[in-house]
Amino acid sequence: QVQLVESGGGLVQAGGSLRLSCAASGRTFSSYAMGWFRQAPGKEREFVVAISRGVSSTYLADSVKGRFTISRDNAKNTVYLQMNSLKPEDTAVYYCAARINTVVSGRLYVKSSDYDYWGQGTQVTVSS
């Protein structure tokens, strides 16, 4: 069983920045592929960004390219989402997700169904 705990959400003005953290349990965090998703009120959960195990390849949704970055610190069992130039349309609950069965190092996962474990979510609100 893997537990994921997000933190770092909050209220920020448009153009501002936030950094979300996701702390994971487990002794093999470095072997997990990780991702961030978000869900705005009345909308379906959508993919934001993913990072692979191993070489830490990343892939971002078009809507956040150039503004968001993902990174991981395997020594701390933590993945980060740095969000810059935030827009009101980024307002959502942000969820961290982990996939524990990753056969190929460097492979990225972009579907919700690809992931095995989810955090409880953290609210990000961007005011205009």
DSSP file with accessible surface (Angstrom, degrees, kcal/mol):
  #  RESIDUE AA STRUCTURE BP1 BP2  ACC     N-H-->O    O-->H-N    N-H-->O    O-->H-N    TCO  KAPPA ALPHA  PHI   PSI    X-CA   Y-CA   Z-CA
    1    1 A Q              0   0  185      0, 0.0     2,-0.5     0, 0.0   116,-0.0   0.000 360.0 360.0 360.0 133.2    0.0    0.0    0.0
    2    2 A V        -     0   0   13     96,-0.1     2,-0.4   114,-0.1   116,-0.2  -0.948 360.0-157.2-115.2 130.1    1.3    3.4   -1.0
    3    3 A Q        -     0   0  135     -2,-0.5    22,-2.1   114,-0.1     2,-0.4  -0.914   5.5-165.0-107.3 136.6    0.1    6.6    0.7
    4    4 A L  E     -A   24   0A   9     -2,-0.4   116,-0.5   114,-0.4     2,-0.5  -0.978   3.2-171.4-121.8 131.0    0.4    9.9   -1.0
    5    5 A V  E     -A   23   0A  83     18,-2.3    18,-2.6    -2,-0.4     2,-0.2  -0.965   7.8-159.2-127.9 114.9    0.0   13.2    0.8
    6    6 A E  E     +A   22   0A   7     -2,-0.5     2,-0.3    16,-0.2    16,-0.2  -0.605  16.6 165.8 -88.9 153.8   -0.2   16.5   -1.2
    7    7 A S  E     +A   21   0A  62     14,-2.2    14,-2.7    -2,-0.2   115,-0.1  -0.962  40.3  68.5-154.5 166.9    0.5   19.9    0.2
    8    8 A G        +     0   0   38     -2,-0.3    11,-0.3     1,-0.3    14,-0.0   0.363  61.0 134.0 103.5  -4.2    1.2   23.4   -1.0
    9    9 A G        +     0   0   28     12,-0.1     2,-0.3     9,-0.1    -1,-0.3  -0.171  22.5 118.1 -70.7 171.9   -2.1   24.4   -2.4
   10   10 A G  E     -d  124   0B  29    113,-0.9   115,-2.8   112,-0.1     2,-0.5  -0.989  60.9 -48.5 162.9-166.0   -3.8   27.8   -1.7
   11   11 A L  E     +d  125   0B 129     -2,-0.3     2,-0.3   113,-0.2   115,-0.2  -0.875  53.3 165.2-103.7 130.6   -5.1   31.0   -3.0
   12   12 A V  E     -d  126   0B  24    113,-2.6   115,-2.4    -2,-0.5     2,-0.2  -0.983  34.8-111.1-143.8 151.2   -2.9   33.0   -5.4
   13   13 A Q  E >   -d  127   0B 147     -2,-0.3     3,-2.3   113,-0.2    73,-0.2  -0.479  50.8 -82.1 -78.8 155.2   -3.4   35.9   -7.8
   14   14 A A  T 3  S+     0   0   49    113,-2.5    73,-0.2     1,-0.3    -1,-0.1  -0.282 120.0  29.8 -55.2 137.4   -3.2   35.4  -11.5
   15   15 A G  T 3  S+     0   0   53     71,-3.3    70,-0.6     1,-0.3    -1,-0.3   0.254  99.8 114.6  93.0 -12.5    0.4   35.5  -12.6
   16   16 A G    <   -     0   0   22     -3,-2.3    70,-2.3    70,-0.2     2,-0.3  -0.096  58.0-122.6 -82.6-174.3    1.6   34.2   -9.3
   17   17 A S        -     0   0   62     67,-0.2     2,-0.3    68,-0.2    67,-0.2  -0.927  20.6-179.8-133.0 153.4    3.3   30.9   -8.4
   18   18 A L  E     - B   0  83A  34     65,-2.2    65,-3.3    -2,-0.3     2,-0.5  -0.977  16.0-147.1-144.2 152.7    2.8   27.9   -6.2
   19   19 A R  E     - B   0  82A 128     -2,-0.3     2,-0.3   -11,-0.3    63,-0.2  -0.981  13.9-159.3-123.6 119.8    4.8   24.7   -5.5
   20   20 A L  E     - B   0  81A   0     61,-2.8    61,-2.6    -2,-0.5     2,-0.4  -0.725   5.5-159.3 -92.7 145.4    2.9   21.6   -4.7
   21   21 A S  E     -AB   7  80A  24    -14,-2.7   -14,-2.2    -2,-0.3     2,-0.4  -0.930   7.6-164.9-122.3 150.2    4.5   18.7   -3.0
   22   22 A a  E     -AB   6  79A   0     57,-2.0    57,-2.1    -2,-0.4     2,-0.5  -0.942   8.0-161.5-136.1 110.9    3.5   15.1   -2.8
   23   23 A A  E     -AB   5  78A  47    -18,-2.6   -18,-2.3    -2,-0.4     2,-0.4  -0.819  11.4-160.3 -95.7 130.3    5.1   12.9   -0.2
   24   24 A A  E     -A    4   0A  10     53,-3.0   -20,-0.2    -2,-0.5     2,-0.2  -0.848   9.8-138.8-113.3 145.3    4.9    9.1   -0.8
   25   25 A S        +     0   0   40    -22,-2.1     3,-0.1    -2,-0.4     2,-0.0  -0.456  57.2  77.6 -87.1 169.4    5.3    6.2    1.5
   26   26 A G  S >  S-     0   0   32     -2,-0.2     3,-0.5     1,-0.1    -2,-0.1  -0.010  73.9-110.6 107.1 148.2    7.2    3.1    0.5
   27   27 A R  T 3  S+     0   0  248      1,-0.2     3,-0.2     2,-0.1    -1,-0.1   0.471 109.3  56.3 -92.6  -2.4   10.8    2.1    0.2
   28   28 A T  T >   +     0   0   78      1,-0.1     3,-2.1    -3,-0.1     4,-0.3  -0.105  59.6 134.1-121.4  36.3   10.8    1.9   -3.6
   29   29 A F  G X   +     0   0    1     -3,-0.5     3,-2.1     1,-0.3    -1,-0.1   0.845  66.9  65.5 -53.8 -37.7    9.6    5.4   -4.5
   30   30 A S  G 3  S+     0   0   64      1,-0.3    24,-0.8    -3,-0.2    -1,-0.3   0.738  98.5  54.5 -62.5 -18.3   12.4    5.7   -7.1
   31   31 A S  G <  S+     0   0   39     -3,-2.1     2,-0.3    22,-0.1    -1,-0.3   0.501  90.1  98.4 -92.0  -3.8   10.7    2.9   -9.1
   32   32 A Y    <   -     0   0    9     -3,-2.1     2,-0.4    -4,-0.3    68,-0.2  -0.634  67.2-139.5 -84.7 142.1    7.3    4.7   -9.2
   33   33 A A  E     -E   99   0B   2     66,-2.3    66,-2.9    -2,-0.3     2,-0.3  -0.806  29.6-157.7 -89.3 139.8    6.1    6.6  -12.1
   34   34 A M  E     +EF  98  51B   0     17,-2.4    17,-2.8    -2,-0.4     2,-0.3  -0.858  15.5 176.5-123.3 156.2    4.3    9.7  -10.8
   35   35 A G  E     -EF  97  50B   0     62,-2.2    62,-2.6    -2,-0.3     2,-0.4  -0.979  21.3-138.2-152.4 161.5    1.8   12.1  -12.2
   36   36 A W  E     +EF  96  49B   0     13,-2.8    12,-2.4    -2,-0.3    13,-1.7  -0.992  23.0 176.0-121.7 136.0   -0.3   15.2  -11.3
   37   37 A F  E     -EF  95  47B   2     58,-2.7    58,-3.0    -2,-0.4     2,-0.3  -0.841  10.7-154.9-127.3 166.4   -4.0   15.5  -12.4
   38   38 A R  E     -EF  94  46B  12      8,-2.4     8,-3.3    -2,-0.3     2,-0.4  -0.986   6.3-160.0-144.0 155.9   -6.5   18.2  -11.6
   39   39 A Q  E     -E   93   0B  67     54,-2.2    54,-2.4    -2,-0.3     6,-0.2  -0.961   7.5-161.5-140.2 117.5  -10.3   18.5  -11.4
   40   40 A A    >   -     0   0   23      4,-0.4     3,-2.3    -2,-0.4    52,-0.1  -0.595  45.4 -75.9 -90.4 157.8  -12.2   21.7  -11.6
   41   41 A P  T 3  S+     0   0  114      0, 0.0    -1,-0.1     0, 0.0     3,-0.1  -0.274 118.5   6.8 -56.7 130.5  -15.8   22.0  -10.4
   42   42 A G  T 3  S+     0   0   92      1,-0.2     2,-0.3    -3,-0.1    -3,-0.0   0.515 113.6  99.7  77.1   4.6  -18.2   20.5  -12.9
   43   43 A K  S <  S-     0   0  147     -3,-2.3    -1,-0.2     1,-0.0     2,-0.1  -0.815  75.3-103.3-121.5 162.4  -15.4   19.0  -15.0
   44   44 A E        -     0   0  172     -2,-0.3    -4,-0.4     1,-0.1     2,-0.1  -0.424  48.1 -89.0 -77.6 158.0  -13.7   15.7  -15.4
   45   45 A R        -     0   0   79     -6,-0.2     2,-0.4    -2,-0.1    -6,-0.2  -0.443  51.5-162.0 -65.8 136.7  -10.3   15.0  -13.9
   46   46 A E  E     -F   38   0B  87     -8,-3.3    -8,-2.4    -2,-0.1     2,-0.1  -0.936  20.3-106.1-127.8 150.3   -7.6   15.9  -16.4
   47   47 A F  E     +F   37   0B  29     -2,-0.4   -10,-0.2   -10,-0.2     3,-0.1  -0.442  34.8 169.6 -69.3 139.9   -4.0   15.1  -16.8
   48   48 A V  E     -     0   0B   0    -12,-2.4    13,-3.0     1,-0.3     2,-0.3   0.719  58.4 -22.8-114.3 -57.0   -1.5   17.8  -16.0
   49   49 A V  E     -FG  36  60B   0    -13,-1.7   -13,-2.8    11,-0.2    -1,-0.3  -0.993  50.3-158.0-160.4 151.3    2.0   16.4  -16.0
   50   50 A A  E     -FG  35  59B   0      9,-2.3     9,-1.9    -2,-0.3     2,-0.4  -0.964   0.3-163.9-134.7 153.1    3.9   13.1  -15.6
   51   51 A I  E     -FG  34  58B   4    -17,-2.8   -17,-2.4    -2,-0.3     7,-0.2  -0.998  16.8-139.3-136.3 137.4    7.4   12.0  -14.6
   52   52 A S        -     0   0    0      5,-2.5     2,-0.1    -2,-0.4    56,-0.1  -0.324  20.6-107.0 -87.2 170.3    8.9    8.6  -15.2
   53   53 A R  S >  S+     0   0   60     54,-0.4    53,-0.9    51,-0.2     2,-0.8  -0.383  91.4  17.2 -80.3 173.9   11.1    6.6  -13.0
   54   54 A G  T 3  S+     0   0   48    -24,-0.8    51,-0.0     1,-0.3   -22,-0.0  -0.450 134.3  25.3  71.2-106.1   14.8    6.2  -13.8
   55   55 A V  T 3  S-     0   0  106     -2,-0.8    -1,-0.3     1,-0.1    -2,-0.1   0.529  99.6-129.3 -75.8  -3.1   15.8    8.9  -16.2
   56   56 A S    <   -     0   0   44     -3,-0.7    -2,-0.1     1,-0.1    -3,-0.1   0.905  35.4-176.9  54.9  47.4   12.9   11.2  -15.0
   57   57 A S        -     0   0   47     -4,-0.5    -5,-2.5    50,-0.1     2,-0.3  -0.415   9.5-152.2 -65.0 152.5   11.5   12.0  -18.3
   58   58 A T  E     -G   51   0B  66     -7,-0.2     2,-0.3    -2,-0.1    -7,-0.2  -0.931  17.1-170.9-130.9 157.0    8.6   14.4  -18.2
   59   59 A Y  E     -G   50   0B 109     -9,-1.9    -9,-2.3    -2,-0.3     2,-0.4  -0.980   9.9-164.2-147.1 131.4    5.5   15.2  -20.2
   60   60 A L  E     -G   49   0B  28     -2,-0.3   -11,-0.2   -11,-0.2     5,-0.1  -0.913  25.9-109.5-119.4 147.1    3.2   18.1  -19.8
   61   61 A A    >>  -     0   0   17    -13,-3.0     3,-1.8    -2,-0.4     4,-0.9  -0.364  35.6-115.0 -64.9 149.0   -0.3   18.8  -21.0
   62   62 A D  G >4 S+     0   0  126      1,-0.3     3,-0.6     2,-0.2    -1,-0.1   0.848 112.6  64.5 -56.6 -34.3   -0.4   21.6  -23.6
   63   63 A S  G 34 S+     0   0   59      1,-0.2    -1,-0.3     3,-0.0   -15,-0.0   0.682 112.8  32.1 -66.8 -16.6   -2.4   23.8  -21.3
   64   64 A V  G X> S+     0   0    0     -3,-1.8     4,-2.4   -16,-0.2     3,-2.2   0.421  83.5 128.2-120.9  -1.6    0.5   24.0  -18.8
   65   65 A K  T << S+     0   0  107     -4,-0.9     4,-0.1    -3,-0.6    -3,-0.0  -0.317  79.7  17.7 -58.8 136.4    3.6   23.8  -21.1
   66   66 A G  T 34 S+     0   0   86      2,-0.4    -1,-0.3     1,-0.1     3,-0.1   0.319 126.6  57.3  84.9  -9.3    6.1   26.6  -20.4
   67   67 A R  T <4 S+     0   0   25     -3,-2.2    17,-2.0     1,-0.2     2,-0.3   0.676  99.1  49.8-120.0 -36.2    4.4   27.3  -17.0
   68   68 A F  E  <  -C   83   0A   3     -4,-2.4    -2,-0.4    15,-0.2     2,-0.3  -0.819  57.1-175.0-109.3 148.1    4.5   24.1  -15.0
   69   69 A T  E     -C   82   0A  81     13,-2.2    13,-2.8    -2,-0.3     2,-0.4  -0.992  10.5-151.0-137.5 149.2    7.4   21.8  -14.2
   70   70 A I  E     +C   81   0A  14     -2,-0.3     2,-0.3    11,-0.2    11,-0.2  -0.913  20.1 165.9-117.4 143.6    7.6   18.5  -12.4
   71   71 A S  E     -C   80   0A  56      9,-1.8     9,-3.1    -2,-0.4     2,-0.4  -0.957  18.1-146.8-147.7 166.4   10.5   17.1  -10.5
   72   72 A R  E     -C   79   0A  29     -2,-0.3     2,-0.5     7,-0.2     7,-0.2  -0.992   8.7-158.0-139.9 148.5   11.2   14.4   -8.0
   73   73 A D  E > > -C   78   0A  52      5,-3.2     5,-1.9    -2,-0.4     3,-1.0  -0.916   9.0-172.9-123.3  99.3   13.6   13.9   -5.1
   74   74 A N  G > 5S+     0   0   60     -2,-0.5     3,-0.6     1,-0.3   -44,-0.2   0.792  83.4  61.3 -67.7 -26.5   13.9   10.2   -4.6
   75   75 A A  G 3 5S+     0   0   97      1,-0.2    -1,-0.3    -3,-0.1   -46,-0.0   0.790 113.9  36.6 -67.9 -26.4   15.9   10.6   -1.4
   76   76 A K  G < 5S-     0   0  136     -3,-1.0    -1,-0.2     2,-0.2    -2,-0.2   0.315 105.3-125.9-105.2   3.6   12.9   12.4    0.1
   77   77 A N  T < 5 +     0   0   42     -3,-0.6   -53,-3.0    -4,-0.4     2,-0.4   0.891  68.9 129.8  53.4  42.0   10.2   10.3   -1.5
   78   78 A T  E   < -BC  23  73A  15     -5,-1.9    -5,-3.2   -55,-0.2     2,-0.4  -0.976  46.3-162.1-134.7 140.5    8.7   13.4   -2.9
   79   79 A V  E     -BC  22  72A   0    -57,-2.1   -57,-2.0    -2,-0.4     2,-0.3  -0.934  17.7-153.7-117.7 143.6    7.5   14.8   -6.2
   80   80 A Y  E     -BC  21  71A  26     -9,-3.1    -9,-1.8    -2,-0.4     2,-0.5  -0.890  12.5-159.0-119.7 148.5    7.0   18.5   -6.8
   81   81 A L  E     -BC  20  70A   0    -61,-2.6   -61,-2.8    -2,-0.3     2,-0.6  -0.947  11.4-162.8-125.7 107.5    4.8   20.5   -9.1
   82   82 A Q  E     -BC  19  69A  55    -13,-2.8   -13,-2.2    -2,-0.5     2,-0.6  -0.832   8.5-167.9 -90.6 122.1    6.1   24.0   -9.7
   83   83 A M  E     +BC  18  68A   0    -65,-3.3   -65,-2.2    -2,-0.6     2,-0.3  -0.954   9.9 173.6-118.1 116.1    3.4   26.2  -11.1
   84   84 A N        +     0   0   60    -17,-2.0   -67,-0.2    -2,-0.6   -68,-0.2  -0.768  59.8  23.2-115.6 164.5    4.3   29.6  -12.5
   85   85 A S  S    S-     0   0   67    -70,-0.6    -1,-0.2    -2,-0.3   -68,-0.2   0.904  84.9-159.9  48.5  48.8    2.3   32.3  -14.4
   86   86 A L        -     0   0    3    -70,-2.3   -71,-3.3    -3,-0.2   -70,-0.2  -0.254   7.8-158.2 -65.4 146.2   -0.9   30.9  -12.9
   87   87 A K    >   -     0   0   86    -73,-0.2     3,-2.5   -72,-0.1     4,-0.3  -0.861  31.5-110.3-121.1 156.3   -4.2   31.6  -14.6
   88   88 A P  G >  S+     0   0   51      0, 0.0     3,-1.9     0, 0.0    38,-0.4   0.855 117.4  63.5 -54.9 -31.8   -7.8   31.5  -13.2
   89   89 A E  G 3  S+     0   0  128      1,-0.3   -49,-0.0   -49,-0.0    -3,-0.0   0.572  88.6  69.4 -73.0  -5.4   -8.4   28.5  -15.4
   90   90 A D  G <  S+     0   0    0     -3,-2.5    -1,-0.3    36,-0.0     2,-0.2   0.527  70.8 121.1 -83.4  -7.0   -5.8   26.6  -13.4
   91   91 A T    <   +     0   0   35     -3,-1.9     2,-0.3    -4,-0.3    34,-0.2  -0.395  40.8 105.4 -60.5 124.5   -8.2   26.7  -10.4
   92   92 A A  E    S- H   0 124B   2     32,-2.1    32,-2.7    -2,-0.2     2,-0.5  -0.965  76.4 -79.4-178.8 170.6   -8.9   23.1   -9.4
   93   93 A V  E     -EH  39 123B  34    -54,-2.4   -54,-2.2    -2,-0.3     2,-0.5  -0.863  48.5-145.4 -88.2 127.6   -8.2   20.4   -6.9
   94   94 A Y  E     -EH  38 122B   0     28,-3.1    28,-2.0    -2,-0.5     2,-0.4  -0.849  13.7-163.4-102.1 130.8   -4.8   18.9   -7.8
   95   95 A Y  E     -E   37   0B  40    -58,-3.0   -58,-2.7    -2,-0.5     2,-0.3  -0.929  10.5-146.0-117.5 137.1   -4.1   15.2   -7.2
   96   96 A a  E     -E   36   0B   0     -2,-0.4    23,-2.4   -60,-0.2     2,-0.3  -0.753  21.6-169.6 -94.4 143.7   -0.9   13.3   -7.1
   97   97 A A  E     -EI  35 118B   0    -62,-2.6   -62,-2.2    -2,-0.3     2,-0.4  -0.984   9.2-157.4-138.3 149.7   -0.8    9.8   -8.4
   98   98 A A  E     -EI  34 117B   0     19,-2.5    18,-2.1    -2,-0.3    19,-2.1  -0.978   5.7-162.4-129.6 138.1    1.6    6.9   -8.4
   99   99 A R  E     -E   33   0B  55    -66,-2.9   -66,-2.3    -2,-0.4    16,-0.1  -0.984   6.4-174.6-116.1 122.9    2.1    3.9  -10.6
  100  100 A I        +     0   0   51     -2,-0.5     2,-1.0   -68,-0.2    -1,-0.1   0.730  67.7  69.3 -93.6 -23.1    4.1    1.2   -9.0
  101  101 A N        +     0   0  105    -68,-0.1     2,-0.6   -69,-0.0    -1,-0.2  -0.795  58.0 157.9-100.6  96.3    4.4   -1.3  -11.8
  102  102 A T        +     0   0   15     -2,-1.0     3,-0.1   -71,-0.2     4,-0.0  -0.919  14.9 178.1-122.6 106.0    6.7    0.3  -14.4
  103  103 A V        +     0   0  128     -2,-0.6     2,-0.6     1,-0.2    -1,-0.2   0.910  69.3  49.5 -74.2 -41.9    8.3   -2.1  -16.7
  104  104 A V  S >  S-     0   0   82    -50,-0.0     3,-1.7     2,-0.0   -51,-0.2  -0.867  82.3-129.9-108.8 121.4   10.2    0.4  -18.8
  105  105 A S  T 3  S+     0   0   53     -2,-0.6   -51,-0.2     1,-0.2     3,-0.1  -0.452  95.7  25.8 -63.0 136.0   12.3    3.1  -17.3
  106  106 A G  T 3  S+     0   0   18    -53,-0.9    -1,-0.2     1,-0.3     2,-0.2   0.299  86.0 136.4  93.6 -11.3   11.5    6.4  -18.9
  107  107 A R    <   -     0   0  136     -3,-1.7   -54,-0.4   -56,-0.1    -1,-0.3  -0.505  41.5-149.1 -73.5 141.9    7.9    5.5  -19.8
  108  108 A L        -     0   0   51     -2,-0.2     2,-0.4   -56,-0.1   -56,-0.1  -0.835   3.4-151.6-113.6 149.8    5.3    8.1  -19.1
  109  109 A Y        +     0   0    5     -2,-0.3   -58,-0.1   -75,-0.2   -50,-0.1  -0.973  18.8 169.4-126.5 129.2    1.7    7.6  -18.2
  110  110 A V        +     0   0   59     -2,-0.4     2,-0.4   -75,-0.1   -63,-0.2   0.465  51.1  86.4-121.1  -3.7   -1.0   10.1  -18.9
  111  111 A K  S >  S-     0   0  122      1,-0.1     3,-1.8   -65,-0.1     4,-0.4  -0.786  72.8-131.4-102.5 145.5   -4.3    8.3  -18.2
  112  112 A S  G >  S+     0   0   48     -2,-0.4     3,-1.8     1,-0.3    -1,-0.1   0.895 108.9  59.6 -56.4 -38.9   -6.0    8.2  -14.8
  113  113 A S  G 3  S+     0   0   99      1,-0.3    -1,-0.3    -3,-0.0    -3,-0.0   0.622  91.3  70.0 -69.4 -11.2   -6.4    4.5  -15.2
  114  114 A D  G <  S+     0   0   25     -3,-1.8     2,-0.3   -15,-0.0    -1,-0.3   0.655  88.5  81.3 -75.2 -17.5   -2.6    4.1  -15.6
  115  115 A Y    <   -     0   0   13     -3,-1.8   -16,-0.3    -4,-0.4     3,-0.1  -0.699  55.9-166.2-102.7 147.4   -2.2    4.9  -11.9
  116  116 A D  S    S+     0   0   72    -18,-2.1     2,-0.4    -2,-0.3   -17,-0.2   0.749  72.1  34.5 -97.9 -32.6   -2.5    2.7   -8.8
  117  117 A Y  E     -I   98   0B  52    -19,-2.1   -19,-2.5  -116,-0.0     2,-0.3  -0.973  61.2-166.4-133.3 148.4   -2.6    5.2   -5.9
  118  118 A W  E     -I   97   0B  77     -2,-0.4  -114,-0.4   -21,-0.2   -21,-0.2  -0.951  15.9-130.3-133.6 147.4   -4.0    8.7   -5.4
  119  119 A G        -     0   0    9    -23,-2.4  -114,-0.2    -2,-0.3     3,-0.1  -0.290  35.0-104.3 -82.6 180.0   -3.6   11.4   -2.9
  120  120 A Q        -     0   0  115   -116,-0.5  -115,-0.1     1,-0.2   -25,-0.1   0.626  62.6-115.8 -83.7 -14.1   -6.5   13.2   -1.3
  121  121 A G        -     0   0   13    -25,-0.1     2,-0.4     1,-0.1   -26,-0.2   0.087  16.9-125.9  96.2 151.3   -6.0   16.3   -3.3
  122  122 A T  E     - H   0  94B  23    -28,-2.0   -28,-3.1  -115,-0.1     2,-0.3  -1.000  24.4-119.8-136.2 136.1   -5.0   19.9   -2.6
  123  123 A Q  E     - H   0  93B  88     -2,-0.4  -113,-0.9   -30,-0.2     2,-0.5  -0.580  23.6-171.9 -81.2 132.4   -7.0   23.0   -3.6
  124  124 A V  E     -dH  10  92B   0    -32,-2.7   -32,-2.1    -2,-0.3     2,-0.5  -0.994   4.9-176.2-120.6 123.6   -5.5   25.6   -5.9
  125  125 A T  E     -d   11   0B  50   -115,-2.8  -113,-2.6    -2,-0.5     2,-0.6  -0.988   6.6-166.8-124.0 124.7   -7.4   28.8   -6.4
  126  126 A V  E     -d   12   0B   6     -2,-0.5     2,-0.3   -38,-0.4  -113,-0.2  -0.951  10.7-153.6-113.7 118.3   -6.2   31.5   -8.8
  127  127 A S  E      d   13   0B  42   -115,-2.4  -113,-2.5    -2,-0.6    -2,-0.0  -0.644 360.0 360.0 -92.2 148.6   -8.0   34.8   -8.5
  128  128 A S              0   0  139     -2,-0.3    -1,-0.1  -115,-0.2   -41,-0.0  -0.356 360.0 360.0 -90.8 360.0   -8.2   37.2  -11.4
